[in-house]
C-alpha cells in the first residue's frame, strides 16, 4: 500500500482517562477503498479509537486524513472533510422523523438537488426506511434504527465511514441484512473502519484487520489470515 493511497494514517496515538490509558501507542493505516476490521474484547479501546479519530475525545499522537493532519479540527469540520461516524448505540434523534434524521446527516452540505438525490438513494438502499420515513425515529425497531444510523452517516457523502458495533443487540436475521448492506458499500468502493463484536462476520467482510488488546495493537494482517490465526480463533471466534 503506497503512502499516496492512504486515506487515514494514525501514528503513536494515546488516549488517557485520568491516570488510565485507554489507548497507548496505537498505529494503523487505511487505503482508499479498503474495509478495515478492528477486533478486540469489550474495554479494549475500540470505541475510544473511533472517538479519537472523530475528535470526540482528546488524544496525543498523529492522525492524518487524506495526507493532512487533523490536529485542532472540530468534529463538525471532520464531517465536512469526509469522515462520518456511525456510533455505538445508534444515537438517532428519537423525536424527529426518519426523513428528518436523514436530512440532518447532510447538514454540512448546501447542494440541495444532490441532497434530494442522495435521500432517494438511501430510501432505495433501505426500503424499510422508505416505508417509515414519516414515523418518529424512536418508534423504530433496533434493526431499523441501525439502518437509519448508517443511512444518516452516508448522507454526508463520506470518504471514510467509521462503524461502531453495527450488529450490537440485533437478531441474527437483521445482522445478516446489515452486513449484506455493508458488503454492497464495500463493493461500491466505500472506505470503512469497522468495530464489531462479531469478529467472524467482520473479518469475512474486511480486507485487513487489527487486534486491539488493553489499548495496544497486538496483531495485524490480512483479514483472511487473522480468521485462520489460532490466537484470534481462540480469543474471539469461539
Secondary structure, DSSP 8 states (H G I E B T S, - for coil): --GGGEEEEEEEEEEEETTEEEEEEEEEEEETT-EEEEE--TTSSHHHHHHHHTTSS--EEEEEETTEE-TT--HHHHHHHTEEEE-TT----TTSBHHHHHHHTTTT---HHHHHHHHHHHHHH-HHHHHTTTSBGGGS-HHHHHHHHHHHHHTT--SEEEEE-TTTT--HHHHHHHHHHHHHHHHTT--EEEE-S-HHHHHHH-SEEEEEETTEEEEEEEHHHHHT-HHHIIIII-
